Amino acid sequence: MQEIYFTGFILLVSIIYTFNALTLRIGNTHAPGPGFLPLGIGLGAIIMALIVLVNSILEMKKERINEGANQKQDITEPFNAKRVILFVLGVAVYIAIMETAGFLIASFCLMFYLFRVMGIGGWAKQIIYALLSSGIAYIIFALWLNVPFPQGFLR
């Protein structure tokens, strides 16, 4: 249940972030404006949060069905502030290391860390998800849309 609360919070923050990104000039794929990348990141975060939220809800329903209808289940678990603090700290470290490590490495590290904090899958799944999410973001924004990112020590 805590995962649902946490993911709901992340979804809310992502929606607010995306609406704020819309206040900037977006541009187009040939001439992206300053709001293009934030909009893409916000939409990506919304999509990922929705996927995790739906999976968490389906898993919780599946567990309830497996436990049986006769058992009473406590649905009033407290909100996990530790996860929120760890999330915010992870994003702050990401911002701090972006120039030094570069977009690709910093993004992989952030995504792996966030998957660990949210408790999604085991080590192998977290590494695969982090590789996919950071790799896809790099392909879309750096290669396809030519958005300049810090290269870090990969220059």
Helices and strands as residue ranges (DSSP letters): H 2-21, H 36-67, H 81-101, H 103-118, H 123-137, I 138-144, G 152-154
